[in-house]
Amino acid sequence: RLLRAMGERPGVQLDLADSMTASTLTVDPVETAVLAALKNRPEIKAEETRAEAARIASRGSGAERLPTIQAFADYGNNGSTDVFVPTNSVGLQVQIPLFDGGRRSAHRTTAESQQRQAEIRARDLRDEIEFDVRVAVDNLASAREQLRAADQALTLGQQILDLSRLRFVAQV
């Protein structure tokens, strides 16, 4: 399998410089790995950003029904280069939404629905990441057990070889 993974022919002899033992394979606790994945995965950060944008849009749609006040001012000169007449205007505008409640209600309902959808997607993504991490940790633990079993099989094989050599020497 190693030769196939390396792209080598099956008959090539390998000299492994180091052996992997079961003690070198460590597994972090599942909760630690899940927290690290939720902290570092870019897709969860992007989804949380989308959810926050949906929350802001939802709060903004609720603020659409509040009255608004706008102030404006203008000062300038009018006339030719010989005679300048100063002009100015100052004003205050108040808008009170009275007859567009249906439109604003539809905006608010749409924004709240989008917020719920974004929160559901973020929760689903967190659950998916947690599931992936748990599967990876389980696979790593399984690999550690397989390595331990292979080490035991190697030890047993060495013992059988030693016994066979002893029988051969004793001509049994």
N, C-alpha and C positions, 0 to 999 in steps of 0.2 A: 504493500500500500504506500509506503514511504517512497519507493522508487517511482511508482505511478504518479504520485503527487509531485515529485521532482521532475517528471518528464524523462526519466532514465529508462533504459531497457531492463527487463526483469533479471538478466544474468549478471548485472554489475555487482561487484562485491563492495559492501559498505563497511567502513571502520568507524563506528560511533565513538566519539571522543568522550562522551559523558553519558552516564545512565540516569534515567529519571526514576526517582524513588517516590513512594507514596507520601513521604514527609515533605517533599518540595511542593506538592500541590495543595494550596491552602484555599479555603472558601470563606469569604466574608459572611457575616450573619445576613440573613435575607433582608431584614429591616434596614440595615445599613446600606446594602446594595440598592434597595428600592429608593431610599432617600437620596442617595448619590445620583441615581438615574433621573429622578424627578427634578433634581437641582440642575443637572448638566445637559439634559437632552434639549436640543434646539427646538424641536417641534412642540414640546410642552410650553416653552417660553413663548413661541409664536401664537399658540392657541390661547394662552392666558392673556396675551396682549389683545387678541381679537375679542375675548370675553370682556376685558376692561373697556375697550372701545364701544362695545355694545351696551355696557352699563352706563357709560357716559352719554351715549345717544339716547338711552331710555330716560335718564334724568333730564336731558335737554328737551326731549319731547314733552315732558311734564311741565317744563318751564315756559313752553310756548303759549300757554293760556294766561300767563301773567301779563299785566300791563307793562308797556315799555315807555320810557321817556328818552327823548333825543333832544340834544341841544345843538344849535349851530350858530356860527357867527362868521361874518365876512367883512373885511375892510379893504378898501382899495381906492385908487385914484381914477378919475374919469376925465376925459377931455384931451385937448391937444397939448403940445409941448409948451405952449405959452401959458395956458391956464389949466390948472388941475383942480378939479372939484372932488373933494373926498366923498366917497360913498361907503356906507356901512349898512349892514343888516344883522340883526340878532333875533333868534327865535328859539322857541321851545315847542316841541311836538310831543303829545301824549297819545299813545295808541292803546285802546282798550278793546280787546277781542270780545265781541258780543254775539255775532251771528255766524261764526265759523267753528262752532264747537264740534260738529260732526267730523270735519276735516282734521282738527287737532286731536280728537278722540281716536280717529283712525291712525294718525301718526303715532300716538302714544301706544296703542294696541300693537301696531306693527313693531315698534321699537322694543316693547316688552317681550314680544314673541321672539324677535331676533336675539335678545339678551338670554332668554331661556334656552334657545337653540345653541348659542355659543357656550353657555355653561354646561349643557349636556354633552356637547362635543369635547370640551375640556375634561369633563369627568370621565367620559369614555376613553379618551386618550391616556389619562392617568391610569385608569384600570388596565388598559392594554399594555402600557409600559410596565406596570407592576407585574402583570402576567408574564411578559417577556423576561423580566429579571428573575422571577421565580423559576421559570422553566430553565433559564441559563444556569442558575445556581443548582437546581436539581441535576441538570446534565453534568455540571462540573463535579458534583458529589458522586454521581454515578461513574464518571470517568476515574475519580479517585479510587472508588471501590474496585473497578475493573483493573486498575493498576496494581492495587493491593493483591487482588486475586492472581494476576499475572506474576507478581513477585513471589507469591506462595507457590505457584506452579513451577516457577524457575527453581526455587529452593528444593521442592520435591523432586524435580528432574535431576538436580545436582546430587541429591541423596541417592536416588536410584542409580545414577551413573557410578557413584562411589561404591555402592553395594555390588554392582555388576563387576566393577574392576576387582573388588575383593574376591568375589566368586571366581573370576577368571584366574587371579593369582593363586587361589587355593585349588584351582582346577575342579571346581564343583559345577 
